[in-house]
Amino acid sequence: MRFNNIQVLRLVAAVAVVVYHLGHYAQHTFGTTAFPAELLCAGNWMSFPVPLFFAVSGFVLTQAAAGGSAGRFLWGRALRLYPGYWVAVLLVMGLMWFTVWPPEYRRYVRPENLSWFLLPSEPGTEIYPLGVEWTLVYETALYLWVAATVALFGARRGLPVCAAVWAVLLLAKAAVWPDYAAVQLPRWSEVPFSVVNLSFVLGVLVYQVRDRGRRWRWPVLLATAAWLATVPPRTNSLEGQWLAFAPAAAALVWLAVQLPQLASTNRLVRWGEYSYGVYLLHAPAMMGTFFLLMWGGWLADSSAAVLLAGVVALAAGFGYGRLECALYARVRPLAKVNPAAVLRRARLALKPKGASRVP
């Protein structure tokens, strides 16, 4: 079944990330506190969109893993993640090299320094030019976790059981070892202990109850609103915010599934499909706008500059989102190809014709 309402959640989360980053870069790149820069970063709501993304991801990846092998799952996720990411990185790197970006970007944003496969690494060893790759590093690690769990224990029972165990361990870690591994760019050894993953594993569990409890959707909605209004504002650490937002994010995913699904032709659903492109390109688009204004001496310390950067970020993001969707539509049929079989055929094709087997 296709859950189109999930696309609306993605759209809301992507736009919320754009709004927060607009306030952040307006202050820290353009150096202005003109309205609405400070307002856009007010409160700890800024931490909520990413947990929502991860809860959605847990739900979607569980659905994607059902009924298939671990290898096919990983191959399908690679086709979804990497082509759009690689094109975005190349576009942004070109802008950094050949437009008005400061010279230091040309010095360190080079192909050999970039994280092409978004795997956890030692801090300071790789460059992330899009400004949002840290979430994709976690996402890639979670792909590997799902694949390993499916391979070892199966998708139907293994995923929910392992997700529940992991959720308990994360809560225990937060109580016994607070703030450990609460980092944006984790090492491999830190990934299992980061509470960033709590939203994801709760999303996995939500998939198990996707068709249950529909009559409770309105009480759950009220409880979620009350939770968001009272619990997160009382937290005083990044880890505390992640812990507070995770159950609310999972509840919103469950609610999106329980409500009547929007049609695939609905504009919100279509825009939600562009959210990955928006997420990838919005930060470089607004930073490039601010650098251009600074280079020309235009709209200094003004609200107009902030609003212009926001419009450019959304326009470039949704424009690239359409391009990324078209690109994925082209490569998606490759998901039916068996990578192992392709490698075997390639190995046989490269084998010397006169080679013989050793008895």
C-alpha positions, -999 to 999 in steps of 0.1 A, spaced: 0 0 0 12 35 -8 10 59 21 8 93 4 3 112 36 39 103 44 49 126 16 32 155 33 52 149 64 83 149 44 73 182 28 65 198 62 98 186 76 118 198 46 103 233 46 108 235 84 145 227 79 147 254 52 131 280 76 155 272 104 186 273 82 175 306 67 176 322 102 209 305 110 227 315 78 212 350 78 229 355 112 261 335 108 269 340 71 253 373 62 257 388 96 222 402 100 196 400 128 170 418 107 135 405 109 127 376 106 162 361 111 162 358 149 125 347 149 132 318 126 157 303 151 137 310 182 129 281 205 140 245 204 114 236 177 143 237 153 154 203 165 120 186 155 121 183 117 151 159 116 136 135 142 104 136 120 125 127 89 141 98 108 107 85 120 94 86 85 126 68 73 121 40 98 86 35 86 95 36 49 126 14 52 107 -13 71 81 -13 43 109 -14 17 127 -43 34 96 -65 36 96 -95 12 131 -90 -2 167 -100 5 192 -78 23 212 -74 -8 183 -62 -29 173 -38 -1 207 -22 0 209 -20 -38 175 -3 -39 185 22 -12 218 30 -29 199 38 -61 176 61 -41 203 79 -21 234 83 -42 225 96 -77 207 126 -65 233 133 -38 262 130 -63 246 154 -88 239 179 -60 275 177 -48 289 183 -83 265 212 -89 274 228 -56 311 222 -60 309 239 -94 292 269 -78 319 271 -51 347 270 -76 334 293 -103 311 319 -86 314 344 -58 319 320 -30 349 328 -7 383 314 -19 386 290 10 358 269 -4 378 263 -35 408 252 -14 391 225 6 360 215 -14 377 191 -37 367 157 -50 394 139 -30 381 154 3 344 147 -1 323 120 15 310 103 -17 294 73 1 282 91 33 297 65 57 307 73 93 344 85 96 368 101 119 359 138 125 377 162 102 387 137 76 359 145 51 342 175 37 304 179 35 296 208 11 258 206 12 257 213 50 231 186 57 251 154 51 253 144 87 217 131 87 225 111 55 255 96 73 231 83 100 207 72 72 234 52 55 244 35 87 207 27 93 205 11 58 233 -12 69 216 -20 102 183 -29 84 202 -51 59 221 -69 86 190 -75 106 171 -88 76 199 -111 67 203 -125 102 168 -126 116 144 -118 88 123 -87 81 89 -97 96 100 -105 131 136 -96 132 132 -59 125 106 -51 151 123 -72 178 157 -57 172 142 -22 169 125 -26 203 157 -39 219 177 -10 204 152 15 217 155 1 252 192 2 250 192 38 238 170 49 267 193 30 291 223 46 276 208 81 280 201 74 317 235 58 325 258 76 301 241 109 292 253 129 262 277 102 250 276 99 212 252 128 209 271 141 179 262 150 143 290 133 126 296 100 144 324 75 143 314 39 136 318 31 173 294 59 182 265 51 159 249 24 180 248 46 210 235 78 195 199 88 205 196 103 170 186 67 161 156 66 185 132 83 161 142 58 134 137 27 155 103 41 167 94 45 131 102 8 125 78 0 154 51 22 140 51 2 109 41 -29 129 9 -11 142 1 8 110 -33 -9 107 -42 -8 144 -59 16 168 -75 39 142 -103 49 166 -77 64 189 -63 88 163 -79 119 177 -68 113 213 -33 105 201 -33 138 181 -43 157 212 -17 139 234 10 145 208 2 182 207 2 184 245 35 165 246 52 189 221 39 219 240 52 208 274 80 182 273 106 195 247 107 230 261 119 216 294 149 199 279 183 216 282 206 194 261 207 182 225 203 146 236 173 156 257 156 173 227 161 142 206 146 120 233 117 143 237 110 147 200 113 110 191 79 98 204 61 128 190 77 122 156 67 85 157 31 95 167 28 119 137 39 91 114 13 68 129 -14 96 126 -5 102 89 -11 65 82 -44 64 101 -59 94 83 -75 90 48 -47 90 23 -44 118 -2 -44 110 -39 -11 107 -57 -21 136 -78 -25 159 -48 -1 189 -50 11 184 -14 20 148 -22 39 157 -54 58 185 -36 66 159 -9 82 138 -35 105 167 -42 116 170 -5 148 151 -9 160 176 -36 149 205 -14 168 190 16 200 185 -5 202 219 -22 185 245 0 215 254 22 240 260 -6 213 280 -25 207 304 4 244 306 12 252 314 -24 226 341 -23 241 357 8 276 355 -7 264 372 -39 247 400 -19 279 405 1 300 405 -30 278 432 -46 272 452 -14 235 448 -19 207 447 7 231 448 36 215 440 70 180 439 56 149 419 58 147 419 20 180 399 19 167 373 43 134 369 23 153 368 -10 176 340 2 145 321 14 128 324 -19 159 313 -38 164 284 -15 129 271 -20 129 277 -57 162 260 -62 153 232 -38 120 224 -55 135 228 -89 162 204 -81 137 181 -64 119 177 -97 152 170 -114 161 144 -88 127 127 -91 132 124 -129 167 110 -123 154 84 -98 126 74 -122 154 66 -148 176 46 -124 148 29 -104 143 0 -129 179 -10 -120 166 -21 -86 152 -52 -103 188 -61 -114 206 -86 -92 240 -69 -85 256 -103 -75 246 -118 -109 260 -87 -127 293 -91 -109 295 -128 -118 288 -121 -154 314 -93 -155 340 -116 -139 333 -143 -165 334 -118 -193 368 -106 -181 382 -141 -177 408 -149 -204 392 -171 -230 420 -197 -229 419 -201 -191 411 -235 -179 399 -248 -146 425 -264 -123 414 -300 -117 
